[in-house]
Amino acid sequence: MRNKIKTIAFDADDTLWVNELYFKEAEGRFCALLEDYLPPQSAYQELFNTEMKNLPLYGYGIKGVILCMIETITRVTNGTAQLQLINQTLEMGHELLQKPIELLPGVKETLEQLYGKYQLVMATKGDLLDQERKLKLSGLQDYFHHIEIMSNKQVANYQRLLKQLDCSPQNFLMLGNSVKSDVLPVLALEAFAGHIPYHTTWMHEQHHDKVEHPNLITLGNIADIINHLD
């Protein structure tokens, strides 16, 4: 990989800053709202099923999750839920959309070391307004040559990104916490991928099969990438 990489792309949520923990907290509160109807694990499964059904319509992000929570409440309660449950769900959404940004360890220091040596890109998926808000509050925007907020992270999405950047796959490195979104589609293009595991991962993003590929590296933390490039 040394002497090949010209462009380094970074996932945002749970790679640059904390994200999934906030969703886990909200899911716990959501399950508590339905405790009179379902045990917590069943309520979570119902929510996840709704999210998967609606993913092609809503895409990724907080707003879609809140809509799925409301739909799940109405289905589970057979339309008899008190309005208070809906209001509490909306309040959770407002809180999620105003969460502070907590950078993960080593992020700023790593970007400072790479800045000017490589073309740095933020490549993430999710709600446009929310991701723009988080990037602005993070204070990291000036490190990036290009910001790409994708509707999804599949091979075709990365192909378009590479075309926009005028970058060949053999000169591209993607860093992220999701094997499914940040690793597999990148390796399919014969580009390079660096997996930075995070201690909690959304069920939809989990990938349990071992991945072996000469273009894949696994990092203990984001700062470890420096050792693979220098």
Residue, then its C-alpha position, 0 to 999 in steps of 0.5 A: m500500500r505504501n507509495k500507492i495511496k493518493t486519496i484517503a477517505f474517512d467514514a464519519d459516524d463511529t470512525l471520526w465521532v461517536n454515533e451508535l451509542y446515541f442510537k442505542e440509548a434512544e432504542g432503549r428508551f423506545c423499548a421502555l415506552l412499549e413495556d406494557y405491550l412487548p418485552p424489550q428484545s421483542a420491541y427492538q426486533e419490531l423496530f428493526n423490522t420496520e427500519m429494514k422495510n422502510l430503508p429503501l424509502y427513508g434511507y439512513g439517518i435519525k429522521g427515518v428512525i423516528l418515523c419507523m419508531i412511530e410506525t412501530i408504536t402504532r402497529v404494536t398497539n393496534g393504533t391504540a397508543q396514547l399520543q404521549l408515546i408519539n410525543q416522547t418519540l418525537e422528543m427523542g428525535h429532537e434530542l438526537l438531532q442536537k447531540p454534541i459531537e464527541l471526536l474519537p481518540g486520535v482523530k484530529e491528530t491523525l488528520e493533522q499528520l495526513y493533511g497536505k500529504y494526501q487528498l483527504v475525503m469524508a465519505t459517509k452516509g445518512d441524512l444530509l442536514d444532520q451530517e453537515r451539522k455534525l461535520k460543522l460542529s466537529g471542527l474537522q471540515d478544513y481537513f477535507h478536500h471533498i465531502e461526500i454524503m451518500s445515500n448508500k455505500q455500495v460498489a456503484n456509490y464508490q465508483r461515482l466517488l472515484k470518478q468525481l475525485d478522478c482517482s484510480p482504485q489502486n490509489f484510494l484508501m477507505l477507512g471506516n468501522s463497518v465491514k459491510s459499508d466501508v470495506l467490502p464494496v471498496l475491496a470489490l473495486e480492488a481499492f484499499a480498505g482499512h477497518i477500524p472496529y468500533h465496540t458497538t455496531w448497528m445490527h444492519e451493519q454487522h458482518h460476521d464472516k472473516v474477510e481476507h484480501p491483500n488490500l485489507i488492513t485492520l487497525g486498532n485505532i485511527a492513528d495506526i494508519i500512519n504506521h502503514l503509510d510512512 
